[in-house]
Amino acid sequence: MVIGAWTSPQAIITAMRDPKLKLENVNGPFGMFPQRQDSSSRKHCDVCTLIGPLVLANLGVRCVQVEFNNSNNTRIVCEVCQLFGRPCCSWTDSPAIAGPEKFTPAYISGSVSGTEELTKITADDVAHNKILRAALIAQPEWVDTGADQSFHNQLVRIDANLTGVEELGHGEEEF
């Protein structure tokens, strides 16, 4: 993949289905979690959940379904994923998919009281969350295509005793 190059929707969907990401319901029914019948505990797709409510509020778009037709291929995606250039959403039921506010030392240690979420976030969840943030929110993973240009840093030695340059004395200015 050449960073900055156009990527086809199918290539993005294929990348989202990479087994190391463990994403579920990629390009599937909007708002449905494959592992459970009831999807009422989370109303946002994976991307919208990962970016958190503060960023979501500042984007000017919402996690609501947008249906668009692109070359006779209808895709269902939320406004946020469409803004990110993604052709579809994913809906994964995992503790690793949570907003940044859930990945604080208090949540990770399980010392947060008075919350409806009583599950402790594990080290595996933290590691998986970092992988998902990099894949879904940050830049795409770099792949060496072998077509990169080489770069050679050619340093020039600068002599401290410059010749041919006169120092300006006090009160002299050159414009």
Phi, psi and omega in degrees: 000130176267119182297133181092349179276158178292136178242134182290152177304321181295322178294323177293317179296318177299317178295323179291335180272007177303129183303332181291338178281331180058035177279145181243157177052046176285122181061028179260195180302136183293128175081011183251133174261128186292334186273352181217156180282326185258123180255024188282343184284341178221127184258357183245151176291177183300315182296312181296327177289319181294323183284340175086162186292328181292313179293318180301319180293329182273350182285336182083005175230166184233168176273069176236149186294133174237129179249127178222155182249120182235109180055048179061023178235101183284132177235146178247123186212159175272167182299323183291312179297324177295320177297325178283354179087016182268139182279350183202171175254170170230152182228097185246131179266091182210143176294343178288342179261095179207162180291166182300335180293342180272349183254050175257161179305325181295317179289320182295322180280346180083016184269003178283126180247159178078017178252155178284342178267108183261359181280135178278137178280127184268170177297324177296321178296319179297315180296317180294322178299318179295321178296316181293320177299317179295320184282320188262336185245316183279193180292155177295155180297135181282135178237128180284115181266351182079359182258012182286151177278145178278155180229127177240122179277115180252105182274145177246133180280129178258121182279134181293332180262082182290136179257150178083002180241123180266138177282143177280136178277180180293133176086349178267132177227148180241130180245000000 
